[in-house]
């Protein structure tokens, strides 16, 4: 399935053909409490880096011992060691300055392949199948940098890549918005349940204490809580 008016033949390439760099980092002797972001596999959240889950190294180590693995915006990181092999993400401006270790391959593309297109390709079933084929004889799956460079893919023109990337980014934004809405609604439901429960307990307490005024007061509060929720749900239904 392709976008309308795009019918040029796809070009089969290996990943190394469209890269200016395929490398990896290393683990420093010590970390810092702040400084340069140091990204590990645990820092990946979906296709992005969670800055709250990075560790840090000082600037001196970043620029000397780990200079080979200084990250740039739009670099693709690919997990190449352990149980999470194949996990991947894109580096955004908000993640920089940053560095990484030897468990993540750094893939830096040239002008013939867009980073978000490669990210979308890695999201397909091809990558797990390739990893399974390469690691079939190994108990612990691992990829080396040469094997990363030999990953085969078919790419369309840059114009069609841009179209695909734009479409995927729109979907990502829509999903992100929907997830926020779901999270907000879950929070509202939880708050409502707590409010109803407290009102109900107060109602029971006043009934057991035979305090008529307190009983009717808490009964009104309980009914008002339920009325507010019914009114809110009704207004959402109409919109």
mmCIF file of the C-alpha atoms, coordinates in Angstrom:
data_MODEL
# 
_entry.id   MODEL 
# 
loop_
_atom_site.group_PDB 
_atom_site.id 
_atom_site.type_symbol 
_atom_site.label_atom_id 
_atom_site.label_alt_id 
_atom_site.label_comp_id 
_atom_site.label_asym_id 
_atom_site.label_entity_id 
_atom_site.label_seq_id 
_atom_site.pdbx_PDB_ins_code 
_atom_site.Cartn_x 
_atom_site.Cartn_y 
_atom_site.Cartn_z 
_atom_site.occupancy 
_atom_site.B_iso_or_equiv 
_atom_site.pdbx_formal_charge 
_atom_site.auth_seq_id 
_atom_site.auth_comp_id 
_atom_site.auth_asym_id 
_atom_site.auth_atom_id 
_atom_site.pdbx_PDB_model_num 
ATOM 1   C CA . UNK A 1 1   ? 0.000   0.000   0.000  1.00 0.00 ? 1   UNK A CA 1 
ATOM 2   C CA . UNK A 1 2   ? 1.398   3.383   -1.040 1.00 0.00 ? 2   UNK A CA 1 
ATOM 3   C CA . UNK A 1 3   ? 0.377   7.021   -1.132 1.00 0.00 ? 3   UNK A CA 1 
ATOM 4   C CA . UNK A 1 4   ? -1.374  8.286   -4.240 1.00 0.00 ? 4   UNK A CA 1 
ATOM 5   C CA . UNK A 1 5   ? 0.868   9.522   -7.091 1.00 0.00 ? 5   UNK A CA 1 
ATOM 6   C CA . UNK A 1 6   ? 3.943   7.731   -5.713 1.00 0.00 ? 6   UNK A CA 1 
ATOM 7   C CA . UNK A 1 7   ? 4.789   4.819   -7.982 1.00 0.00 ? 7   UNK A CA 1 
ATOM 8   C CA . UNK A 1 8   ? 8.595   4.923   -8.359 1.00 0.00 ? 8   UNK A CA 1 
ATOM 9   C CA . UNK A 1 9   ? 10.357  1.645   -7.724 1.00 0.00 ? 9   UNK A CA 1 
ATOM 10  C CA . UNK A 1 10  ? 11.779  1.033   -4.274 1.00 0.00 ? 10  UNK A CA 1 
ATOM 11  C CA . UNK A 1 11  ? 15.557  0.740   -4.048 1.00 0.00 ? 11  UNK A CA 1 
ATOM 12  C CA . UNK A 1 12  ? 17.066  -2.197  -2.138 1.00 0.00 ? 12  UNK A CA 1 
ATOM 13  C CA . UNK A 1 13  ? 20.011  -1.198  0.025  1.00 0.00 ? 13  UNK A CA 1 
ATOM 14  C CA . UNK A 1 14  ? 21.898  -2.263  3.120  1.00 0.00 ? 14  UNK A CA 1 
ATOM 15  C CA . UNK A 1 15  ? 21.909  0.061   6.086  1.00 0.00 ? 15  UNK A CA 1 
ATOM 16  C CA . UNK A 1 16  ? 25.630  0.815   5.779  1.00 0.00 ? 16  UNK A CA 1 
ATOM 17  C CA . UNK A 1 17  ? 24.971  2.251   2.289  1.00 0.00 ? 17  UNK A CA 1 
ATOM 18  C CA . UNK A 1 18  ? 22.992  5.135   3.776  1.00 0.00 ? 18  UNK A CA 1 
ATOM 19  C CA . UNK A 1 19  ? 25.002  5.756   6.964  1.00 0.00 ? 19  UNK A CA 1 
ATOM 20  C CA . UNK A 1 20  ? 27.774  8.183   7.761  1.00 0.00 ? 20  UNK A CA 1 
ATOM 21  C CA . UNK A 1 21  ? 28.403  6.372   11.046 1.00 0.00 ? 21  UNK A CA 1 
ATOM 22  C CA . UNK A 1 22  ? 27.644  3.060   12.734 1.00 0.00 ? 22  UNK A CA 1 
ATOM 23  C CA . UNK A 1 23  ? 29.382  2.786   16.075 1.00 0.00 ? 23  UNK A CA 1 
ATOM 24  C CA . UNK A 1 24  ? 28.797  2.224   19.777 1.00 0.00 ? 24  UNK A CA 1 
ATOM 25  C CA . UNK A 1 25  ? 29.957  3.661   23.069 1.00 0.00 ? 25  UNK A CA 1 
ATOM 26  C CA . UNK A 1 26  ? 31.504  2.216   26.184 1.00 0.00 ? 26  UNK A CA 1 
ATOM 27  C CA . UNK A 1 27  ? 30.833  2.249   29.906 1.00 0.00 ? 27  UNK A CA 1 
ATOM 28  C CA . UNK A 1 28  ? 32.815  4.903   31.796 1.00 0.00 ? 28  UNK A CA 1 
ATOM 29  C CA . UNK A 1 29  ? 34.723  4.105   34.974 1.00 0.00 ? 29  UNK A CA 1 
ATOM 30  C CA . UNK A 1 30  ? 32.503  6.443   36.976 1.00 0.00 ? 30  UNK A CA 1 
ATOM 31  C CA . UNK A 1 31  ? 29.301  8.417   36.696 1.00 0.00 ? 31  UNK A CA 1 
ATOM 32  C CA . UNK A 1 32  ? 28.317  11.872  37.935 1.00 0.00 ? 32  UNK A CA 1 
ATOM 33  C CA . UNK A 1 33  ? 25.286  13.215  39.746 1.00 0.00 ? 33  UNK A CA 1 
ATOM 34  C CA . UNK A 1 34  ? 24.754  15.690  36.906 1.00 0.00 ? 34  UNK A CA 1 
ATOM 35  C CA . UNK A 1 35  ? 26.343  16.757  33.627 1.00 0.00 ? 35  UNK A CA 1 
ATOM 36  C CA . UNK A 1 36  ? 26.090  15.027  30.250 1.00 0.00 ? 36  UNK A CA 1 
ATOM 37  C CA . UNK A 1 37  ? 23.137  12.654  29.734 1.00 0.00 ? 37  UNK A CA 1 
ATOM 38  C CA . UNK A 1 38  ? 24.294  9.033   29.551 1.00 0.00 ? 38  UNK A CA 1 
ATOM 39  C CA . UNK A 1 39  ? 21.708  6.895   27.778 1.00 0.00 ? 39  UNK A CA 1 
ATOM 40  C CA . UNK A 1 40  ? 21.329  3.180   28.536 1.00 0.00 ? 40  UNK A CA 1 
ATOM 41  C CA . UNK A 1 41  ? 18.749  0.665   27.347 1.00 0.00 ? 41  UNK A CA 1 
ATOM 42  C CA . UNK A 1 42  ? 16.679  1.376   30.452 1.00 0.00 ? 42  UNK A CA 1 
ATOM 43  C CA . UNK A 1 43  ? 16.431  5.015   29.323 1.00 0.00 ? 43  UNK A CA 1 
ATOM 44  C CA . UNK A 1 44  ? 14.397  4.074   26.237 1.00 0.00 ? 44  UNK A CA 1 
ATOM 45  C CA . UNK A 1 45  ? 10.646  4.605   26.401 1.00 0.00 ? 45  UNK A CA 1 
ATOM 46  C CA . UNK A 1 46  ? 8.963   3.518   23.185 1.00 0.00 ? 46  UNK A CA 1 
ATOM 47  C CA . UNK A 1 47  ? 10.744  5.215   20.291 1.00 0.00 ? 47  UNK A CA 1 
ATOM 48  C CA . UNK A 1 48  ? 12.137  7.996   22.438 1.00 0.00 ? 48  UNK A CA 1 
ATOM 49  C CA . UNK A 1 49  ? 14.475  8.629   25.373 1.00 0.00 ? 49  UNK A CA 1 
ATOM 50  C CA . UNK A 1 50  ? 13.032  9.340   28.798 1.00 0.00 ? 50  UNK A CA 1 
ATOM 51  C CA . UNK A 1 51  ? 15.322  12.009  30.258 1.00 0.00 ? 51  UNK A CA 1 
ATOM 52  C CA . UNK A 1 52  ? 14.208  11.101  33.769 1.00 0.00 ? 52  UNK A CA 1 
ATOM 53  C CA . UNK A 1 53  ? 15.796  7.664   33.338 1.00 0.00 ? 53  UNK A CA 1 
ATOM 54  C CA . UNK A 1 54  ? 19.276  8.666   32.157 1.00 0.00 ? 54  UNK A CA 1 
ATOM 55  C CA . UNK A 1 55  ? 22.425  8.713   34.254 1.00 0.00 ? 55  UNK A CA 1 
ATOM 56  C CA . UNK A 1 56  ? 25.184  11.302  33.834 1.00 0.00 ? 56  UNK A CA 1 
ATOM 57  C CA . UNK A 1 57  ? 28.877  11.627  33.065 1.00 0.00 ? 57  UNK A CA 1 
ATOM 58  C CA . UNK A 1 58  ? 31.124  14.672  33.335 1.00 0.00 ? 58  UNK A CA 1 
ATOM 59  C CA . UNK A 1 59  ? 31.984  16.770  30.307 1.00 0.00 ? 59  UNK A CA 1 
ATOM 60  C CA . UNK A 1 60  ? 35.661  15.798  30.348 1.00 0.00 ? 60  UNK A CA 1 
ATOM 61  C CA . UNK A 1 61  ? 34.920  12.063  29.899 1.00 0.00 ? 61  UNK A CA 1 
ATOM 62  C CA . UNK A 1 62  ? 32.274  12.906  27.292 1.00 0.00 ? 62  UNK A CA 1 
ATOM 63  C CA . UNK A 1 63  ? 34.755  14.869  25.153 1.00 0.00 ? 63  UNK A CA 1 
ATOM 64  C CA . UNK A 1 64  ? 37.773  12.551  25.552 1.00 0.00 ? 64  UNK A CA 1 
ATOM 65  C CA . UNK A 1 65  ? 37.303  8.879   26.441 1.00 0.00 ? 65  UNK A CA 1 
ATOM 66  C CA . UNK A 1 66  ? 33.780  8.748   24.979 1.00 0.00 ? 66  UNK A CA 1 
ATOM 67  C CA . UNK A 1 67  ? 34.221  11.195  22.105 1.00 0.00 ? 67  UNK A CA 1 
ATOM 68  C CA . UNK A 1 68  ? 33.496  8.411   19.573 1.00 0.00 ? 68  UNK A CA 1 
ATOM 69  C CA . UNK A 1 69  ? 29.947  8.046   20.867 1.00 0.00 ? 69  UNK A CA 1 
ATOM 70  C CA . UNK A 1 70  ? 28.874  11.673  21.250 1.00 0.00 ? 70  UNK A CA 1 
ATOM 71  C CA . UNK A 1 71  ? 25.253  11.698  20.112 1.00 0.00 ? 71  UNK A CA 1 
ATOM 72  C CA . UNK A 1 72  ? 23.604  14.081  17.673 1.00 0.00 ? 72  UNK A CA 1 
ATOM 73  C CA . UNK A 1 73  ? 20.004  14.988  16.977 1.00 0.00 ? 73  UNK A CA 1 
ATOM 74  C CA . UNK A 1 74  ? 18.237  12.368  14.782 1.00 0.00 ? 74  UNK A CA 1 
ATOM 75  C CA . UNK A 1 75  ? 20.731  9.602   15.589 1.00 0.00 ? 75  UNK A CA 1 
ATOM 76  C CA . UNK A 1 76  ? 19.019  6.223   15.829 1.00 0.00 ? 76  UNK A CA 1 
ATOM 77  C CA . UNK A 1 77  ? 19.947  3.994   18.769 1.00 0.00 ? 77  UNK A CA 1 
ATOM 78  C CA . UNK A 1 78  ? 19.537  0.239   18.405 1.00 0.00 ? 78  UNK A CA 1 
ATOM 79  C CA . UNK A 1 79  ? 19.972  -2.225  21.269 1.00 0.00 ? 79  UNK A CA 1 
ATOM 80  C CA . UNK A 1 80  ? 22.474  -4.875  20.178 1.00 0.00 ? 80  UNK A CA 1 
ATOM 81  C CA . UNK A 1 81  ? 23.018  -6.879  23.369 1.00 0.00 ? 81  UNK A CA 1 
ATOM 82  C CA . UNK A 1 82  ? 20.944  -8.933  25.769 1.00 0.00 ? 82  UNK A CA 1 
ATOM 83  C CA . UNK A 1 83  ? 17.260  -9.664  26.062 1.00 0.00 ? 83  UNK A CA 1 
ATOM 84  C CA . UNK A 1 84  ? 16.234  -6.257  24.711 1.00 0.00 ? 84  UNK A CA 1 
ATOM 85  C CA . UNK A 1 85  ? 18.164  -6.562  21.445 1.00 0.00 ? 85  UNK A CA 1 
ATOM 86  C CA . UNK A 1 86  ? 16.236  -4.762  18.716 1.00 0.00 ? 86  UNK A CA 1 
ATOM 87  C CA . UNK A 1 87  ? 14.820  -2.064  20.976 1.00 0.00 ? 87  UNK A CA 1 
ATOM 88  C CA . UNK A 1 88  ? 15.316  1.301   19.302 1.00 0.00 ? 88  UNK A CA 1 
ATOM 89  C CA . UNK A 1 89  ? 14.742  5.038   19.554 1.00 0.00 ? 89  UNK A CA 1 
ATOM 90  C CA . UNK A 1 90  ? 15.555  8.374   17.974 1.00 0.00 ? 90  UNK A CA 1 
ATOM 91  C CA . UNK A 1 91  ? 17.620  11.084  19.648 1.00 0.00 ? 91  UNK A CA 1 
ATOM 92  C CA . UNK A 1 92  ? 15.811  14.397  19.976 1.00 0.00 ? 92  UNK A CA 1 
ATOM 93  C CA . UNK A 1 93  ? 17.255  17.823  20.640 1.00 0.00 ? 93  UNK A CA 1 
ATOM 94  C CA . UNK A 1 94  ? 15.866  17.704  24.185 1.00 0.00 ? 94  UNK A CA 1 
ATOM 95  C CA . UNK A 1 95  ? 18.085  14.671  24.951 1.00 0.00 ? 95  UNK A CA 1 
ATOM 96  C CA . UNK A 1 96  ? 21.348  16.482  24.170 1.00 0.00 ? 96  UNK A CA 1 
ATOM 97  C CA . UNK A 1 97  ? 24.153  16.703  25.072 1.00 0.00 ? 97  UNK A CA 1 
ATOM 98  C CA . UNK A 1 98  ? 24.319  12.932  25.428 1.00 0.00 ? 98  UNK A CA 1 
ATOM 99  C CA . UNK A 1 99  ? 26.426  9.808   25.156 1.00 0.00 ? 99  UNK A CA 1 
ATOM 100 C CA . UNK A 1 100 ? 25.776  6.082   25.352 1.00 0.00 ? 100 UNK A CA 1 
ATOM 101 C CA . UNK A 1 101 ? 27.306  2.680   26.090 1.00 0.00 ? 101 UNK A CA 1 
ATOM 102 C CA . UNK A 1 102 ? 28.299  -0.447  24.172 1.00 0.00 ? 102 UNK A CA 1 
ATOM 103 C CA . UNK A 1 103 ? 24.838  -2.065  24.396 1.00 0.00 ? 103 UNK A CA 1 
ATOM 104 C CA . UNK A 1 104 ? 23.421  0.503   21.960 1.00 0.00 ? 104 UNK A CA 1 
ATOM 105 C CA . UNK A 1 105 ? 24.536  0.930   18.363 1.00 0.00 ? 105 UNK A CA 1 
ATOM 106 C CA . UNK A 1 106 ? 24.578  4.509   17.083 1.00 0.00 ? 106 UNK A CA 1 
ATOM 107 C CA . UNK A 1 107 ? 23.231  4.844   13.552 1.00 0.00 ? 107 UNK A CA 1 
ATOM 108 C CA . UNK A 1 108 ? 23.786  8.175   11.820 1.00 0.00 ? 108 UNK A CA 1 
ATOM 109 C CA . UNK A 1 109 ? 22.190  8.480   8.394  1.00 0.00 ? 109 UNK A CA 1 
ATOM 110 C CA . UNK A 1 110 ? 23.145  10.392  5.272  1.00 0.00 ? 110 UNK A CA 1 
ATOM 111 C CA . UNK A 1 111 ? 20.740  12.424  3.128  1.00 0.00 ? 111 UNK A CA 1 
ATOM 112 C CA . UNK A 1 112 ? 19.317  9.370   1.321  1.00 0.00 ? 112 UNK A CA 1 
ATOM 113 C CA . UNK A 1 113 ? 17.368  7.979   4.271  1.00 0.00 ? 113 UNK A CA 1 
ATOM 114 C CA . UNK A 1 114 ? 15.266  9.944   6.747  1.00 0.00 ? 114 UNK A CA 1 
ATOM 115 C CA . UNK A 1 115 ? 15.660  9.027   10.432 1.00 0.00 ? 115 UNK A CA 1 
ATOM 116 C CA . UNK A 1 116 ? 11.930  8.726   11.072 1.00 0.00 ? 116 UNK A CA 1 
ATOM 117 C CA . UNK A 1 117 ? 11.565  6.449   8.062  1.00 0.00 ? 117 UNK A CA 1 
ATOM 118 C CA . UNK A 1 118 ? 14.209  4.098   9.483  1.00 0.00 ? 118 UNK A CA 1 
ATOM 119 C CA . UNK A 1 119 ? 12.482  4.277   12.852 1.00 0.00 ? 119 UNK A CA 1 
ATOM 120 C CA . UNK A 1 120 ? 9.224   3.227   11.198 1.00 0.00 ? 120 UNK A CA 1 
ATOM 121 C CA . UNK A 1 121 ? 11.031  0.413   9.355  1.00 0.00 ? 121 UNK A CA 1 
ATOM 122 C CA . UNK A 1 122 ? 12.463  -0.844  12.667 1.00 0.00 ? 122 UNK A CA 1 
ATOM 123 C CA . UNK A 1 123 ? 8.901   -0.935  14.011 1.00 0.00 ? 123 UNK A CA 1 
ATOM 124 C CA . UNK A 1 124 ? 7.918   -3.547  11.410 1.00 0.00 ? 124 UNK A CA 1 
ATOM 125 C CA . UNK A 1 125 ? 8.281   -7.324  11.744 1.00 0.00 ? 125 UNK A CA 1 
ATOM 126 C CA . UNK A 1 126 ? 11.456  -7.338  9.640  1.00 0.00 ? 126 UNK A CA 1 
ATOM 127 C CA . UNK A 1 127 ? 13.846  -6.372  12.426 1.00 0.00 ? 127 UNK A CA 1 
ATOM 128 C CA . UNK A 1 128 ? 12.746  -9.105  14.909 1.00 0.00 ? 128 UNK A CA 1 
ATOM 129 C CA . UNK A 1 129 ? 12.942  -11.671 12.089 1.00 0.00 ? 129 UNK A CA 1 
ATOM 130 C CA . UNK A 1 130 ? 16.458  -10.530 11.133 1.00 0.00 ? 130 UNK A CA 1 
ATOM 131 C CA . UNK A 1 131 ? 17.611  -10.671 14.753 1.00 0.00 ? 131 UNK A CA 1 
ATOM 132 C CA . UNK A 1 132 ? 16.093  -14.126 15.186 1.00 0.00 ? 132 UNK A CA 1 
ATOM 133 C CA . UNK A 1 133 ? 17.907  -15.367 12.076 1.00 0.00 ? 133 UNK A CA 1 
ATOM 134 C CA . UNK A 1 134 ? 21.273  -13.909 13.121 1.00 0.00 ? 134 UNK A CA 1 
ATOM 135 C CA . UNK A 1 135 ? 21.026  -15.033 16.730 1.00 0.00 ? 135 UNK A CA 1 
ATOM 136 C CA . UNK A 1 136 ? 19.505  -18.471 16.116 1.00 0.00 ? 136 UNK A CA 1 
ATOM 137 C CA . UNK A 1 137 ? 22.618  -20.334 17.291 1.00 0.00 ? 137 UNK A CA 1 
ATOM 138 C CA . UNK A 1 138 ? 23.210  -18.147 20.346 1.00 0.00 ? 138 UNK A CA 1 
ATOM 139 C CA . UNK A 1 139 ? 21.641  -18.522 23.780 1.00 0.00 ? 139 UNK A CA 1 
ATOM 140 C CA . UNK A 1 140 ? 22.134  -14.805 24.429 1.00 0.00 ? 140 UNK A CA 1 
ATOM 141 C CA . UNK A 1 141 ? 21.109  -12.719 21.401 1.00 0.00 ? 141 UNK A CA 1 
ATOM 142 C CA . UNK A 1 142 ? 23.672  -10.160 20.305 1.00 0.00 ? 142 UNK A CA 1 
ATOM 143 C CA . UNK A 1 143 ? 24.379  -8.180  17.135 1.00 0.00 ? 143 UNK A CA 1 
ATOM 144 C CA . UNK A 1 144 ? 27.736  -6.755  16.133 1.00 0.00 ? 144 UNK A CA 1 
ATOM 145 C CA . UNK A 1 145 ? 28.137  -3.500  14.235 1.00 0.00 ? 145 UNK A CA 1 
ATOM 146 C CA . UNK A 1 146 ? 28.861  -5.289  10.969 1.00 0.00 ? 146 UNK A CA 1 
ATOM 147 C CA . UNK A 1 147 ? 25.560  -7.167  11.238 1.00 0.00 ? 147 UNK A CA 1 
ATOM 148 C CA . UNK A 1 148 ? 23.768  -3.896  11.929 1.00 0.00 ? 148 UNK A CA 1 
ATOM 149 C CA . UNK A 1 149 ? 25.255  -2.437  8.758  1.00 0.00 ? 149 UNK A CA 1 
ATOM 150 C CA . UNK A 1 150 ? 24.085  -5.470  6.765  1.00 0.00 ? 150 UNK A CA 1 
ATOM 151 C CA . UNK A 1 151 ? 20.408  -4.948  7.582  1.00 0.00 ? 151 UNK A CA 1 
ATOM 152 C CA . UNK A 1 152 ? 18.574  -4.836  4.252  1.00 0.00 ? 152 UNK A CA 1 
ATOM 153 C CA . UNK A 1 153 ? 15.719  -2.483  3.490  1.00 0.00 ? 153 UNK A CA 1 
ATOM 154 C CA . UNK A 1 154 ? 13.808  -1.142  0.519  1.00 0.00 ? 154 UNK A CA 1 
ATOM 155 C CA . UNK A 1 155 ? 13.519  2.621   0.370  1.00 0.00 ? 155 UNK A CA 1 
ATOM 156 C CA . UNK A 1 156 ? 11.375  4.922   -1.786 1.00 0.00 ? 156 UNK A CA 1 
ATOM 157 C CA . UNK A 1 157 ? 12.331  8.394   -2.937 1.00 0.00 ? 157 UNK A CA 1 
ATOM 158 C CA . UNK A 1 158 ? 13.023  11.081  -0.349 1.00 0.00 ? 158 UNK A CA 1 
ATOM 159 C CA . UNK A 1 159 ? 9.727   12.747  -1.281 1.00 0.00 ? 159 UNK A CA 1 
ATOM 160 C CA . UNK A 1 160 ? 7.766   9.589   -0.456 1.00 0.00 ? 160 UNK A CA 1 
ATOM 161 C CA . UNK A 1 161 ? 9.806   9.048   2.711  1.00 0.00 ? 161 UNK A CA 1 
ATOM 162 C CA . UNK A 1 162 ? 8.818   12.562  3.819  1.00 0.00 ? 162 UNK A CA 1 
ATOM 163 C CA . UNK A 1 163 ? 5.169   11.726  3.180  1.00 0.00 ? 163 UNK A CA 1 
ATOM 164 C CA . UNK A 1 164 ? 5.401   8.515   5.213  1.00 0.00 ? 164 UNK A CA 1 
ATOM 165 C CA . UNK A 1 165 ? 7.243   10.252  8.061  1.00 0.00 ? 165 UNK A CA 1 
ATOM 166 C CA . UNK A 1 166 ? 4.725   13.086  8.200  1.00 0.00 ? 166 UNK A CA 1 
ATOM 167 C CA . UNK A 1 167 ? 1.853   10.604  8.368  1.00 0.00 ? 167 UNK A CA 1 
ATOM 168 C CA . UNK A 1 168 ? 3.527   8.579   11.153 1.00 0.00 ? 168 UNK A CA 1 
ATOM 169 C CA . UNK A 1 169 ? 4.321   11.688  13.192 1.00 0.00 ? 169 UNK A CA 1 
ATOM 170 C CA . UNK A 1 170 ? 0.679   12.781  12.948 1.00 0.00 ? 170 UNK A CA 1 
ATOM 171 C CA . UNK A 1 171 ? -0.358  9.352   14.228 1.00 0.00 ? 171 UNK A CA 1 
ATOM 172 C CA . UNK A 1 172 ? 2.165   9.583   17.090 1.00 0.00 ? 172 UNK A CA 1 
ATOM 173 C CA . UNK A 1 173 ? 0.767   12.972  18.119 1.00 0.00 ? 173 UNK A CA 1 
ATOM 174 C CA . UNK A 1 174 ? -2.791  11.657  18.000 1.00 0.00 ? 174 UNK A CA 1 
ATOM 175 C CA . UNK A 1 175 ? -1.858  8.625   20.100 1.00 0.00 ? 175 UNK A CA 1 
ATOM 176 C CA . UNK A 1 176 ? -0.040  10.852  22.599 1.00 0.00 ? 176 UNK A CA 1 
ATOM 177 C CA . UNK A 1 177 ? -3.088  13.107  22.968 1.00 0.00 ? 177 UNK A CA 1 
ATOM 178 C CA . UNK A 1 178 ? -5.415  10.117  23.403 1.00 0.00 ? 178 UNK A CA 1 
ATOM 179 C CA . UNK A 1 179 ? -3.126  8.603   26.040 1.00 0.00 ? 179 UNK A CA 1 
ATOM 180 C CA . UNK A 1 180 ? -3.189  11.887  27.991 1.00 0.00 ? 180 UNK A CA 1 
ATOM 181 C CA . UNK A 1 181 ? -6.988  11.965  27.788 1.00 0.00 ? 181 UNK A CA 1 
ATOM 182 C CA . UNK A 1 182 ? -7.211  8.361   29.015 1.00 0.00 ? 182 UNK A CA 1 
ATOM 183 C CA . UNK A 1 183 ? -4.813  9.100   31.869 1.00 0.00 ? 183 UNK A CA 1 
ATOM 184 C CA . UNK A 1 184 ? -6.841  12.177  32.859 1.00 0.00 ? 184 UNK A CA 1 
ATOM 185 C CA . UNK A 1 185 ? -10.114 10.247  32.801 1.00 0.00 ? 185 UNK A CA 1 
ATOM 186 C CA . UNK A 1 186 ? -8.655  7.452   34.915 1.00 0.00 ? 186 UNK A CA 1 
ATOM 187 C CA . UNK A 1 187 ? -7.588  10.073  37.441 1.00 0.00 ? 187 UNK A CA 1 
ATOM 188 C CA . UNK A 1 188 ? -11.100 11.579  37.466 1.00 0.00 ? 188 UNK A CA 1 
ATOM 189 C CA . UNK A 1 189 ? -12.703 8.158   37.949 1.00 0.00 ? 189 UNK A CA 1 
ATOM 190 C CA . UNK A 1 190 ? -10.354 7.331   40.825 1.00 0.00 ? 190 UNK A CA 1 
ATOM 191 C CA . UNK A 1 191 ? -11.105 10.674  42.517 1.00 0.00 ? 191 UNK A CA 1 
ATOM 192 C CA . UNK A 1 192 ? -14.829 10.135  42.059 1.00 0.00 ? 192 UNK A CA 1 
ATOM 193 C CA . UNK A 1 193 ? -14.730 6.632   43.568 1.00 0.00 ? 193 UNK A CA 1 
ATOM 194 C CA . UNK A 1 194 ? -12.847 7.966   46.596 1.00 0.00 ? 194 UNK A CA 1 
ATOM 195 C CA . UNK A 1 195 ? -15.306 10.860  46.981 1.00 0.00 ? 195 UNK A CA 1 
ATOM 196 C CA . UNK A 1 196 ? -18.350 8.565   46.753 1.00 0.00 ? 196 UNK A CA 1 
ATOM 197 C CA . UNK A 1 197 ? -16.800 6.067   49.162 1.00 0.00 ? 197 UNK A CA 1 
ATOM 198 C CA . UNK A 1 198 ? -16.048 8.757   51.760 1.00 0.00 ? 198 UNK A CA 1 
ATOM 199 C CA . UNK A 1 199 ? -19.555 10.186  51.421 1.00 0.00 ? 199 UNK A CA 1 
ATOM 200 C CA . UNK A 1 200 ? -21.064 6.714   51.807 1.00 0.00 ? 200 UNK A CA 1 
ATOM 201 C CA . UNK A 1 201 ? -18.949 5.952   54.899 1.00 0.00 ? 201 UNK A CA 1 
ATOM 202 C CA . UNK A 1 202 ? -19.993 9.271   56.446 1.00 0.00 ? 202 UNK A CA 1 
ATOM 203 C CA . UNK A 1 203 ? -23.608 8.379   55.705 1.00 0.00 ? 203 UNK A CA 1 
ATOM 204 C CA . UNK A 1 204 ? -23.257 4.971   57.390 1.00 0.00 ? 204 UNK A CA 1 
ATOM 205 C CA . UNK A 1 205 ? -21.478 6.520   60.368 1.00 0.00 ? 205 UNK A CA 1 
ATOM 206 C CA . UNK A 1 206 ? -24.241 9.093   60.954 1.00 0.00 ? 206 UNK A CA 1 
ATOM 207 C CA . UNK A 1 207 ? -26.916 6.391   60.612 1.00 0.00 ? 207 UNK A CA 1 
ATOM 208 C CA . UNK A 1 208 ? -25.237 4.187   63.209 1.00 0.00 ? 208 UNK A CA 1 
ATOM 209 C CA . UNK A 1 209 ? -24.828 7.114   65.605 1.00 0.00 ? 209 UNK A CA 1 
ATOM 210 C CA . UNK A 1 210 ? -28.584 7.881   65.296 1.00 0.00 ? 210 UNK A CA 1 
ATOM 211 C CA . UNK A 1 211 ? -27.742 11.523  64.540 1.00 0.00 ? 211 UNK A CA 1 
ATOM 212 C CA . UNK A 1 212 ? -30.667 12.533  62.321 1.00 0.00 ? 212 UNK A CA 1 
ATOM 213 C CA . UNK A 1 213 ? -29.253 15.917  61.282 1.00 0.00 ? 213 UNK A CA 1 
ATOM 214 C CA . UNK A 1 214 ? -25.863 14.428  60.403 1.00 0.00 ? 214 UNK A CA 1 
ATOM 215 C CA . UNK A 1 215 ? -27.546 11.561  58.553 1.00 0.00 ? 215 UNK A CA 1 
ATOM 216 C CA . UNK A 1 216 ? -29.580 13.839  56.279 1.00 0.00 ? 216 UNK A CA 1 
ATOM 217 C CA . UNK A 1 217 ? -26.620 16.172  55.788 1.00 0.00 ? 217 UNK A CA 1 
ATOM 218 C CA . UNK A 1 218 ? -24.404 13.297  54.631 1.00 0.00 ? 218 UNK A CA 1 
ATOM 219 C CA . UNK A 1 219 ? -27.220 11.859  52.538 1.00 0.00 ? 219 UNK A CA 1 
ATOM 220 C CA . UNK A 1 220 ? -27.477 15.163  50.657 1.00 0.00 ? 220 UNK A CA 1 
ATOM 221 C CA . UNK A 1 221 ? -23.702 15.213  50.131 1.00 0.00 ? 221 UNK A CA 1 
ATOM 222 C CA . UNK A 1 222 ? -23.805 11.643  48.810 1.00 0.00 ? 222 UNK A CA 1 
ATOM 223 C CA . UNK A 1 223 ? -26.642 12.405  46.399 1.00 0.00 ? 223 UNK A CA 1 
ATOM 224 C CA . UNK A 1 224 ? -24.921 15.620  45.260 1.00 0.00 ? 224 UNK A CA 1 
ATOM 225 C CA . UNK A 1 225 ? -21.717 13.724  44.471 1.00 0.00 ? 225 UNK A CA 1 
ATOM 226 C CA . UNK A 1 226 ? -23.602 11.260  42.283 1.00 0.00 ? 226 UNK A CA 1 
ATOM 227 C CA . UNK A 1 227 ? -25.629 14.045  40.641 1.00 0.00 ? 227 UNK A CA 1 
ATOM 228 C CA . UNK A 1 228 ? -22.436 15.935  39.680 1.00 0.00 ? 228 UNK A CA 1 
ATOM 229 C CA . UNK A 1 229 ? -21.019 12.839  37.980 1.00 0.00 ? 229 UNK A CA 1 
ATOM 230 C CA . UNK A 1 230 ? -24.262 12.088  36.113 1.00 0.00 ? 230 UNK A CA 1 
ATOM 231 C CA . UNK A 1 231 ? -24.383 15.708  34.940 1.00 0.00 ? 231 UNK A CA 1 
ATOM 232 C CA . UNK A 1 232 ? -20.745 15.561  33.765 1.00 0.00 ? 232 UNK A CA 1 
ATOM 233 C CA . UNK A 1 233 ? -21.298 12.304  31.860 1.00 0.00 ? 233 UNK A CA 1 
ATOM 234 C CA . UNK A 1 234 ? -24.461 13.704  30.269 1.00 0.00 ? 234 UNK A CA 1 
ATOM 235 C CA . UNK A 1 235 ? -22.663 16.841  29.076 1.00 0.00 ? 235 UNK A CA 1 
ATOM 236 C CA . UNK A 1 236 ? -19.857 14.730  27.560 1.00 0.00 ? 236 UNK A CA 1 
ATOM 237 C CA . UNK A 1 237 ? -22.413 12.561  25.765 1.00 0.00 ? 237 UNK A CA 1 
ATOM 238 C CA . UNK A 1 238 ? -24.023 15.622  24.152 1.00 0.00 ? 238 UNK A CA 1 
ATOM 239 C CA . UNK A 1 239 ? -20.655 16.931  22.923 1.00 0.00 ? 239 UNK A CA 1 
# 
